[in-house]
């Protein structure tokens, strides 16, 4: 995902004459989908039988398929109504652009709010920021499509957004070519993050060329290397299909090939991804990427204790502890510790230590540095360390100022909570006590549960 014209949000929508987000889906949805041609019948059957995770995955998959957006929308709606946070967030994106339903910004905002309030621990900050971005530009996207009579039936949501931004002369965002040129320049000036972005897409292109030339083994290994440089990569759907099919052929010949297993896991759709990645870690226990992928699945399901174990293992067996990839895993491990606060499985001190270790090791323009500083601000606030809160807030703002255009938009909710705490702390310092004295050293600590109630959001 990238900011503006390189932004990719893994969603797509489906055309429909009415907006069934206001009501439940019809009983004939399962029959409609199972009778249509679809490669993964096991997921379809599981979704039709009521398996929630399969309904989420089937909806996510179908909204990317031309001509089947409406089915994907319906399955997403079913899963969202059953409380799946990932589906609720996807539904907000679908409604934002009217892709598979009539465009309904108020309803999109409601589903986004519902996802954050009831499933805040199960959705990533990047996905929330992506949904906000789509809701913000939805009206402009649809207006431009009407003006130029662009078809919406053959593109995913990310495709529609990219098409809009590539033709939007007034947009502050940049097209992919412009961003790539900027990152080349930034990499020459010493930015390791920009360098990895350029190498990621350059290596991906080389891998695809090898696959097209028939060199499947080297091609898959090269695609795997591209994901070491930059993950996730924005890959067109047709290219993704070619890569996934090549990985499948290589696995048929060599079922334990680590590169093919990774590529198949990234580009294929799995009904039970946790089982798949667990199988990969069993075959290759020293492959850090498999442990990280397993942890990401656990984290997306809200199983933060299991995710923490997997992230810790991934970092422990990583071949380069200072690579930008490993540093991202360090942030994700710290985020798991923060999610586990109040469960007895993690302490504020352990979460603070993890975040501080990440910001010390990461370059200022690393993708998660601003959010890490704002998270530290909240943790400092829980201990009443007001001066440290101010320092963390300032560092976060400074990191935002040098943020690269190739990175996704930030989720500012944590920043806003830290700012609100600082306003509270300032009011306390200025308020005279009963004896008339003004104490300006520090504000009293605010408990974590109080901070949650103040902002109606999880820490």
ABEGO torsion letter per residue (X at the ends): XBBEAABBBBBBBBBBABBAAABBBBAAAAAAAAABBBABAAAAAAAAAGBAAAAAAAAAAAAABBGAAAAAAAAAAAAAAAGBAAAAAAAAAAAAAGBGBBBBAAAAAAAAAAAAAAAAAABBAAAAAAAAAAAAAAAAAAAAAAAAGBBAAABBAAAAAAAAAAABAABABBBAAAAAAAAAAAAAAGBAAAAAAAAAAAAAAAAAAAAAAGBAAAAAAAAAAAAAABOBBBBBAAAAAAAAAAAAAAAAABAABAAAAAAAAAABBBABAAAAAAAAAAABAABAAAAAAAAAAAAAAGBAAAAAAAAAAAAAABABAABAAAAAAAAAAAAAAAAABGAGABBAAAAAAAAAAAAAABBAABAAAAAAAAAAAAAAAAAGBAAAAAAAAAAAAAAAAABBAABBBBBAAAAAAAAAAAAAAAAAAABBBAAGBBBAABBBBBBAAAAAAAAGBBX
